[in-house]
Every structure is written in C-alpha cells, then in structure tokens.
Amino acid sequence: MTTTAPRTTTQAFFDPATGTVSYVIRDHATRRAAVIDPVLDYDFRSGHTGTASADRLLAYVRAQSLQVDWILETHAHADHLSGARHVQSQAGGRIAIGEHIRTVQATFRSLYNLERDFLPDGSQFDHLFEDGESFRIGDTEATALLVPGHTPADMAYLVDGAVFVGDTLFMPDYGTARADFPGGDANLLYRSIRRILSFAPETTLWMCHDYKAPGRDSFAWRTTVGEERAKNVQAHDGVSEAEFVKVRRARDRQLAMPVLILPSVQVNIRAGAMPPPAADGNIYLKLPVNRL
Ligand SMILES: [Fe+2]
C-alpha cells in the first residue's frame, strides 16, 4: 500500500509470519527516508535468522534511490526480532527508539541475567527520543511522541500529518495492544490512546500490527483518528479509563505469550544486535526458565 501525503510517500511492508507492518517514509524533496520497525525473520524451530522481509523493504529503498536517515523503532518488540541492524548495514541510517528503553533494558537484563557489559543506558541505539522531540526526514518535520502502556518505552511518530502508532491502537475492529508484559500498564495505555485520538479526526493512523478480525478476510493497517474514535471495539469515545482497564486486563489474562517473546526481546533491547559470541565463537540466545 502506497500513500502520498503533501511532502512524503509512505510504503507499507506486511510480514504475515508475525503480523507486523514495517514502513518506509520517503521525503519527496530530498529522497531522504525513514524506515519504521523493520523485521528480522526468525525460525523458532531451527534458530535460523533470515532477511527476506527486510530485503523487500531494502529493494524498495534502492529502487527509489533513497538515502535512509532514520531507522525508527516504536518499542522493544516482543513478537519479532528487529531488522534494524540489517537495514543499517545495507542502507545506513541512525537507529532510534524512546529514551525509556533504559527501563525496559534494566528489566530484561535482570530477567535474562545478561553479561555485565550490557548496560541499560540506551547506548546500543544511535539516538534516544524524548517525548515531543522534533526531528527531520529530509525537509519533512517529524515529532516523537511517548505513548507508554504496552511497554514503558513505546513511541509513536508524527510525520507529515500522519501518526505511526506502534503498539497502542490496532484497527478499529481489533482493538488495542496488550498491556501485560513486564512494565506494561493498562491505565497508561488508555491515556496514550486518548493522546493519539486527540489529533484531528481526519488524521491518518498507521498500525504496527494486524491480525485480521472476526468477519474481516484481509489484512489492514491504515485508519483515521475519527474511525478509531467512532468504532474501536475497546477504546471508542465514551469508554472510560476504568472500563478500558477492566476489559484490557480480562483480555490479557486469556492471551498466551507471543511465540517469539524470549528470543525477540534480548535482541531488540540491543537495537537488533545479537548477543556477543560465546567462547566457541557461536551466538546463543537464552531461554530463561520460569522467569517470564
Ligand atoms: Fe509490541
């Protein structure tokens, strides 16, 4: 799906294995670009990684002769490994995430008993965004918005009048992100959602995930503030914070952990890098037992 706004074009890339939508935003005037939430393929059964998903996105970057300035993560994903390092190795760009990634790093450093050299200071990323921080993609102004709840560090990115919402809202017929991972907070998620829904009703919202919904046969990842306010099954206008939290918590109690949460988070808090090799020169991911 390609959408052209006044200054930019947004190209979406959907990964059916994880239900993740990655984006390339291209600034018309300068051919500068930002990549959002690229995926590194990972086969849980074999432990093999692959770059087919990220390479589709990179093929578009090359075909359009784009210069990648930014690789933006909305948060430390729990359902897929980040392809940020692969994209950076092929196309350059600075890997950025919200500054509260430090909190997430501290939580998971302990959970995984990571090596002493792993510091929960965000230094694994090239840039940490504060809430409300402005940045540029070529000549286009963008703003990083802190939208915690799903995790303490979730960011949304406002670019050229559209919001890339990360894991806050899903499509109106599916609802919202879960809030039960370590550091998740359904009350905060509600307030973050209301912040996004305070933009003008015609504002385009780009989702980070889609899993279809009962009665819908095709994947979708684009909607508007107005549609979400009118129709979001968990967070439409009129749903109070207390009601939302009750429904969200009840739903979260029924959800299994994502298949890739344990391999994903230890890579994603390193900005998509693998852990250092073991003494034999090979790389190992950890599966903590009875910790999550
Ligand atoms: Fe997520």
Boltz pocket constraint, residues with backbone or C-beta under 6 A from the ligand:
constraints:
  - pocket:
      binder: B
      contacts: [[A, 75], [A, 76], [A, 77], [A, 78], [A, 79], [A, 150], [A, 167]]
      max_distance: 6.0
